[in-house]
């Protein structure tokens, strides 16, 4: 019969099979800028009291389940850490068994790390209501509490509270984006209700920004709404855009303002999630200054009016902006979180009748007057006049 091991025997056996490192050595490596990962295996309630800056949180009970996702590189240098150095030893042994080749366990653990005055970050805590509301986000390793807090501190400007702005606003608000700016000079009309789901029948005649605020606050009281009941122009674009926006969601339906938005966003370095719709078709892309082409690279000149009628002139399938606006919200969330591959340099097109998506590559034009190697547009121009030139 095999000898029965005690807890002390098991811990001693584990420590003989792993490498341990002192807290002083971990601190020295950090100060020297060495590349390694601290894996915090404490429980969430412990981590809420503070953690090593830059550490990855994987509770010991979830290590086997989450290691591959959160630690994709099995050659990475890893230091496990818990409160006192016991759980981290078992965690290091588990990671070794999972194929990680450069794993060490921090002796003593976070309690002494903190007592020695080494760097500690204390997380901003979500309220219990927020933990309940965003629980499905928090479960995602790519978001977690840190990502949700980032969303709550983010600022997104919605250009228009119409067909595209409506679904984008709803999903950004539901996701917990802390501040949503809405600029729109129109009032709610009965003809809007076929597709502009921010609004309702009893709000016909109400300014769209007020109607949008009512819906957004009713959906998520965490969200602050900044209203601009005005049309975006060269005269007010600096005032509107200089309010600290992280992302702009473009739901515009006219070319002069699109060119204005492009030029202002390039000058200010703000990424724009662009969307447009026409009858049964839609498209989405991201114009991110310094990372890819701008709107002028895609459309050096606006098409003539007869080739680009508005929705009021040509009609639009009511559900189409719901899909396109939702795609825009998705891109905005990815940008805010720094996750995934945004549609920079890629134009996603959608044909609803054929139910087909296509992707087209977009390239930055080196001769572009706005983002090219030698830009010639250095200030706002007469955009109405530019779009009304003969032959355009």
ROKEMI-457808 format. One record per residue: z, x, y of N, C-alpha, C, O in turn. Coordinates in steps of 0.1 Angstrom, whole numbers, plus 5000, padded with zeros to 4 digits. Layout:
ZXYZXYZXYZXY...
***
This chain:
500050094988500050005000500050095013500850185014499150065022499050145034500350135043500950025043500650245049501850245057501650155069500550155075502650085073502649995085502850075097503950135098501950065107502150135120502950055130502749935131503850115137504550055148503650065160502650135160504149995171503350005184503350145189502350195194504550215187504550355192503650445184502950525190503550415171502650495163501150475167500350565168500850345170499450305173499150375187498050425188500050365196499750425210499550575209498750635215500450635201500350785199499050825192498350925196498550735183497350765176496150755186495250835185496150645194495150625204495050745213493950795217496250785218496250895228495751025222495251115230495851045210495251165203493751165202493151265200493151045204491751025202490951015215489751005215491751005226491050995239491451105248492351185245490751125260491151215270491851145281491451035285492951205285493751155297493551245309493451365307493651185321493451265333494651225342495051105343495151315350496151295360495651215372494451225375496551145378496151075391495751175402494851145409496351295402496051395412494551435410493851465419494151445397492751495394491751385398490751415403492151255395491251145399491151145415489951125419492151165422492151165437491251285441490451275450491451405435490651525438489151495436488351535445488851425425487351395423486851305434485751315438487651205437487251115448486951185461485951165467487851275465487751345477486551435477485951465487486251485465485051575464483751505463482651575463483751375462482551295462481951295448480751265447482651325438482151335424481751185420482351095424480751175412480251045407480951005394480851075384481750905395482450845383482850705387482850665398483250635376483550495378485050475374485450505363485850415383487150365379487150225374486650135381487550205361487550065356488950015355489750075348489249915363490549865365490749755354490049655354491649775344491749685333492949595334493349525325493549585346494649495348494249355349493049325350495149265349494849125351494549095365494949175374493948975368493548945381494748935391494648985402495848875386497048865395497549005399498149015410497449105391497849235394496849295405497349355414495549275402494549335411494649275425494349345435495149145426495249085439496249155448496249135460497149235442498149305450497549445455498249505463496349475451495749595455495049665444495349645432494049755448493249825437492649955443492549965456492150035435491550165439490150125445489350055439489850165457488550135464487350165455487350275450486450075454485250105446485350085431484450095424486550045427486750035412486149905407485949805415485749905394485249785388486349715380487049775372486449585382487449505375486949445362486049365362487549485351487349425338488649405331489149505325489249285332490549275325490549315310489449295304491549375305491549435292491149335282490449365272491549205283491149105273489649065273489249005264488949105284487549075285486649205283485449195285487249315280486549445280485349445271484249475275485549405258484449405249483349305253482149335250483749195259482749095263481949135275480749105276482549205285481849235298481449375300480749405310481849465291481549605293480049635295479549705304479149575286477749605286477149565299476249625305477649445304477049395317477449465329476649495338478749505330479349575341479149725341479249785351479049775329478849925327477649955319477749995307476449935324475249945316474950085312474250105302475450185319475150325316476250385307477350415311475850405294476850465285477150615287478050665280476350675295476550815298477450835311477750945314477750725318478450735330479850795328480450765317480350865338481750915337482750795341482550745352483650765332484450645334485950695333486350765324486750635342488250655341488850515341488650445351489450485330490150355329491550365336492150465335491950255342493250255349493950115347493250015348495250115344496049995344497250015353497150105362498249945351499449955359500250085356500750155365500450115342501250225339500650325329501250425326499450305325498750405316498650375302498150455294499150255298499150215284497850135280497150175272497650025288496449945285495250025288494150005281495250115297494050195300493750285288492550315286494750335281494550415269493850335259492850385253494250215256493650135246492250095251491250095243492050075264490750045269489750155267488550135264490250285270489350395268488950415254487750445251489850385244489450395230488450285227487550315219488650165232487650065230486250095235485250075228486250155247484950195253484250305245483050305243485050395239484550495231483850435218482750475214484550335213483950265201482750185204481950165195482550145217481350075221480250175225479150125229480450305223479350395226479450465239478450545242480450455247480550525260481150665257482150675250480450765262480650905258481550985267482051085263481750935279482451015289483550935295483550895307484550895287485650805291486950885291487250955282487750855301489050915302490050795307489550695312491350815304492350725308493250785318493750895316493550715329494350765340495850755336496350655332496550875336497950875333498750795343498350795355499850735339500750675348500250535354500950435353499050545359498350415364498550385378499050465386498150255382498050215396499350215403499450245415500450185396501750175403502050315410502450315422501950425402502250555408501150595418501450665428499850545415498850575425499150525439499050595449499650405439500050335452501250405457501350425470502250435449503550505454503250635460503950685469502250705456501850835461501050825474500750935480500850705478500050695491498650715490497950735500498050715478496650725476495950605481496550495482494550615483493850495489493950365481493750365468494250265487494450125481493750025490493850025502493049935484492349825491493049695486493149675474493449615496494049485493493049375495492549365507492649295485491549195487492049085496493149035495491049025503491348905510491348795499490448785491492348715500492548615489491848485492491848435503491248435481490748295482491848195481492748225473491848085488492847985486492647915472491547935466493647845468493447775455492247675455491547665445492147605467490947515468489647595467488747545460489547705473488347785472488147845458486947845453489147885451489047925437488447815429487647835420488947695431488447575423486947545427486147525418486647545440485347505445484247605440483247565436484647735441483647835437483847905424483448015421484547825415484847885402483647935394483748035387482547855395481347895387480748025393480148095385480848045406480348175411481248285407480748395403482548265407483548365404483348415389483648525386482948325381482748355367481548455365481448525355480648455374479448545373479848685377480248705388479648785368480048925371479248975384479749055391478048925386477248965397477748915410477448965421478648815410479248755422480748785422481248865430481448715414482948735413483548695426482948635435484848725427485648695440485048775451485048725463484748905449484348985460483048935466482848935478482048895457480848835462481048705470480448675480481948625464482248495471482848515485482548445494483748615486484248645499483148695509483248665521482248775503481148825511480348705517479948705528480048605508479348485512480148415523479548365533481448395522482248325531482248395545482448335555481948525545481948595558480548615563480348675573479548555556478148575560477748475570478348365572476648505577476048425588474548405585473848505585474048285584472648255582472148165593472848065595471048195599470448105609469248025603468348085597469347895604468247805598467347765610467847705620466047805609465147765619464547625615463547625608465147525620464647395617465647315608466047375598465847195610466647105601465747005595466146885594464547045592463546945586463446955571464446975564462146955567461846955553462347075545463047065535462147195551462647315544464047345547464847395539464447325560465847355564466847265557467947315555466447145553467447055547467947105534469147125532467047135524467547175511468247315512469247345505467647405520468247535522469647525528470547595523469847435538471147415543472147365533473347405532471747265525472647205515473147305505474247315502472147385500472547485490473347605495474247655488472947645507473747755513475147715517476147785515475247585521476647535524477447515511478547555511476847465501477547445488477947575482478947585476477147685485477447815479478547885487479147985482478947835499480047885506479647995516480448075520478347985521478048075532478848025545478747915549479648115550480648075559480148025573480847935578479048075578478548025591477047995589476348085586476647875593475247835593474947795607475547705613473947865613473347825625472147735623471347755614472047635631470947535630470247515643470947475653468947555645468247525657467147425655466347445646467247325663466247215662466347125674467447085677465247095681465347015693465046865690465146785700464746835678464246695675465446605672466546645670465146475672466046375667465546315654464346335650466446255646466046205633465146085635465445995642463946085628463045975628462945915614463145985604462545795613462545725600461545795591461745795579460445855596459445925588459946055582459346105573461046105587461646225582462346205569462446295561462846085566463746055555463146075541463846075531461746075541461046095528461246225522461046245510461746325530461846465525462946545532463446645526463446505543464546575550465946525546466446445553466446575535467546525528468946555535469946505531468846625546470146635554470446515562471646495566469546425564469646315573469746175565469446175553470046075572470245945566469745835575469545855587469545715569469045605577469845565589469345535599471245575587472045535599472145635610472845625619471345745608471345855618470045855626469745955633469145765623467845765631468145755646468945675650467545855653467745865667468845965671468946005683469546015661470646115663469946255664469046285656470446345672469946485672470046545658471046525652469046615654469046665640470146765638470746765627470546845648471546935646472946865644473746915636473146755650474346675648474446615635475446615628473246565630473146505617473346605606474046585596472746725609472946835599474446885598474946905587475046895609476446925609477346835602478246865594477046705603477846595596477746615581478646605574476446635577476246645562476846775557477446775546476646885564477147015559478647015558479247055548479346965569480846965569481346865558482446885553480646755556481046665545480846725531481646695522479946815530479746885517480746995515481247015504480947075526481847185524482547215537481947275546483847185538484547205551484847355554485247385565484547445544484647585547483647635557483847745563482547565558481347615566481447575580481747465584481247675589481247655603479747635607478947715603479447535615478047515619477947545634478647495642476947625637476647665651475347595654474347615648475447505664474247415667473547465680474147505690472147465679471347495690470347375691469347375684470647285700469747165701468647195711468647145722467847285707466747335716465647385708465747415696464547405715463347465708463347615710463647665721463047695700463047835701461947885709460747855707462247965720461148015729461448165732462448215728460548225739460748365743461948375752462548485753462248265759463348275769464748275762465648325768464848205751466148195745466248265732467348265726465248335726465248395713466248505712466948525702466448585723467448685723468848635722469648675714469148525730470448465729470748405716471848425711469748345710469948285696470148385685470948375677469248485686469148585675470248695676470648755666470848705688471848815689473248765686474248825691473348665678474648605675475148665661476148605656474648775657475148835645474748775632475448775622473448725631472948665618472648775608471948875611473048755596472648845585471248815579470548905575470848685579469548645574469148525582469848445587467748515584467148405590466348325580465548395573466448195579465648115570464648035579465047955587463448065577462348015585461747885579461147885569462047775585461547645581460647585592460547465593459947675599459147625611457847565606457347595594457147495615455847435611454847455621453847385622454947565630453947595640453747745641454747815640452547785644452247925644452848005656453348115654452747945668453348025679454748065677455148185679455647975672457048005670457148105658458048185658456348095648456448195637456148335641456848425637455148345650454848485655456048535664456348655664456548445672457748485680458948525671459548625674459148445661460248485651459948615645460848705643458748645641458448765635458748885644459348985640458248875656458348985666459849015669460249125670460548905671462048915674462748975663463649065664462448935650463248975639462949125636463749205632461649165638461349305636462049395647462549495643462049345659462749425670464249435667464849535670464849335660466249335658466649375644467849385641465649395635465949435621466649335613467449365604466349205615466949095607465949045597464849015600466349035584465448985574465148835575466048765579463948795573463548655574463048605561462148665555463548495556463048435544462148325549462548225554460848345546459748265551459348165541459148195529459148035545458647935536457647845544457847825556456647795537455747695543455247605532455147635521454847485537454347385528453047315534452847315546452247265525450947195529450547105518450247145507450646975521450346875511451046885498452146835496450446955488451046965475451347115472451747145460451247205481451447345479452447405488452647365499453047515483454047585491454047725488453447775478454747805497454847945495456148005501456647945510456548115495457848175499457648325499457048375490458148395509458248545508459348585517460048505524459648715517460748775526460148885534459548975529460248865547459848975557461149045561461948995569461249165556462449245558462049375566461549465560462349385579461949495587462449625581463549645577461549725579461849855574461649865559461749975553461549745552461449745538460149695532459749715521459349625541458149575536457249525548457649545560456149455545455349405556455949295564457049235560455349265576455849155584454849045584453849055577455148935591454348815591452948855597451948795592452848945606451548985612450649055602449449055603451349125592450549195582449849095573448749115569450548975571449948875563448948785571447848755566449248755583448448675592448148755605448848725615447248845605446948915618446548825629446948845641445948715626445548615635445848475629445648455617446248385638446448245632445148175629444148205636445148095619443948015616443647915626444647875633442447865627442147755637442847635633443147605621443247545643444047425640443447335629444147275621442147325628441547235618441747285604441547215595442047415602442347475589443847475586444247515575444647445595446047445593446747325600447547345609446447205595447047085601448547075598448947125588449247005606450746995604450946885593450046815589452146875588452546775578452246635584451946545577452546615597452246485603450846445603450446335603449946555603448546525602447946515588447046435585448446605579447846615566448746545555448246525544449946515558450846465548451446575539451046685539452546535532453146635523453946555512454546455515453846605500454646545489456146565492456546675494456846455492458246455497459146555490460046615496458946575477459846665469459446805471460246895467458246835475457746975477458747065485459047175481459147025497459947105505461347125498462047225501461747035490463047055482462947175474463947255473461847195467461747315458461547445466462247545464460747435477460447555485461747595492462047715493462447495498463647525506464747585497465547665501464747535484465747585475465447735471466347815470464147765469463747905467464147995479464648105477464047945491464448015503465948045503466348155506466747945499468147955498468548065488469448145490467848065477468048165466467848305471468648395469466748325479466448455484467448495494467848615495467948405502468948435512470248475506470848575510470648405495471848445488471748585482472648665482470548615476470348745470470448855481471048965478469948835492470048935503471448945507471949065509472248835509473648845513474448925503475348995507474248905491475048965480474549105477475249185470473249135481472749265477472449275462472549375456471949155457471649155442470249115440469549055448469749155428468449105424467249175432467549275439466149125431464849175437464349075446463548985442464649085459464048985469462548995470461949095466461948885475460448875476459948955487459148905495460349075488459749165498458449225493458449285483457449205501456049255497455449165486454549215479456049055483455548955473455448815479456448775485454348755477454248615482454148525469453248535461455148435468455248345457454648215461455048145471453548165454452848045458453147935447453347975435453147815451453447705441452447595443452247545455451847545432450947425433451647315424451747325412452047215431452847115424452047025415452546995404450746995418449946915409449646985396449546925386449447115397449147195385450347255379450347305368451547245386452747295382452647445378452947485367452047525388451847665386452447745397452347715409453047855393453547955403452648075401452248115390452348145413451548265413452248365422452948325432452048495420452648595428451548685433450748735425451548705446450548795453451248915459452348895465450749025458451249145464450949155479449749135482451849185487451649205501451949345505452849405500451049405513451249545517451449555532450749475540452249645537452349665551451149725556450549815551450649675568449449715574449849835584450549805594449349955581449750065590449250045604449750105613448249955606447649935619448249805625447849765636449249745619449949625624450449655638451149755640450149565647450649585661452149575663452749615673452849515652454249495653455049595645456049655650454649615632455449705623454649825618455149895610453449845624452649955620453150095624454250105630452350195622452750325625452750345640453550435645451950275648451850285662451850145668450850105673453050085668453049945673452649935688453050015696451949825691451549805705452249685711452249665723452949605703453749495708455149545709455849565699455649555722456949605724457849505732459049525734457249395735457949285741457349155738456249155732457949045740457448905737456248875745456148915757455248815739454048785745453848635747454848555745452748585753452448445754451948395740450748405737452848345732452548305719451648175718450748165710451848085727450947965728449548015731448647965725449448105741448148145745447448225734446248215732448248315727447748395716447148305705446148335699447848195701447348105691446248015695445647945687446048005708444947915713443747995718442847925724443648125715442448195719441248145713441348095701440148155719438848105713438548165700438748285698438148085690437848135677439048145668438948185656440248105673441448105664441947965662442947945655
***
